[in-house]
Amino acid sequence: MVRLLLVDDHDLVRAGMRRLLADARDMEVVGECASGEEAIGLTRDLKPDVVLLDVSMPGMGGMETTRRILQVHPEARIIVVTVHVQEPWPSKMLEAGAAGYLTKSCAFDEIVNAIRTVMKGEIYLDPQVARTLALSRLPGQEGSPFERLSQREMEVLLMVTRGHSIQDISDTLCLSPKTISTYRYRLYDKLGVSNDVELTHLAVRHGLIDLDEVGEGRA
């Protein structure tokens, strides 16, 4: 029996996945939660075989959550289930240690297939994601300006653009406020912007975040 943990900040998404996965006789949902912070604790306690994880959640994002889950339970296989198809999301999540990447528009059979594939120790990519990755590597293709960012820089960028304060980001990522400020100005330099507003506009324009995610950290 494959033990599953569902991580998504939308109750309806988790409920739908749980209901569908109940039909797979070789799989069992052992836990679910709405944040990366909760996911780390549940992974430590429940030791799931597979974690189905969204990348866009309040607080700790998908990359940091993936990294920490694998620290507390290295045997876990993480499958991303998200609306974000475009680069650099797939590459960054795979670099962080994800074993699979699916879009939320995929068929239920594909989720089951992905789970069984990663349990064999293989990588599974949604065909749409695989095509996006392949096209991004063709000569002459203009890459995302975010591709050259490190995982830590990406995490800081996402929290800044969602309206989190320096102290919030410091507490979430377990780094000093001074270090977070250094990352923030490094982002300005790398991306050619001069403030948080320009940084946010750039992230929205390239599809890194959605408009409804802007400023959610202040809510």
Secondary structure, DSSP 4 states (H G I P E B T S, - for coil): -EEEEEE-S-HHHHHHHHHHHTT-TTEEEEEEESSHHHHHHHHHHH--SEEEE-S--SSS-HHHHHHHHHHH-TT-EEEEEES--STTHHHHHHHHT-SEEEETTS-HHHHHHHHHHHHTT--EE-HHHHHHHHHHTSTTPPPPTTTTS-HHHHHHHHHHHTT--HHHHHHHHT--HHHHHHHHHHHHHHHT--SHHHHHHHHHHTTSS-GGGTTGGG-
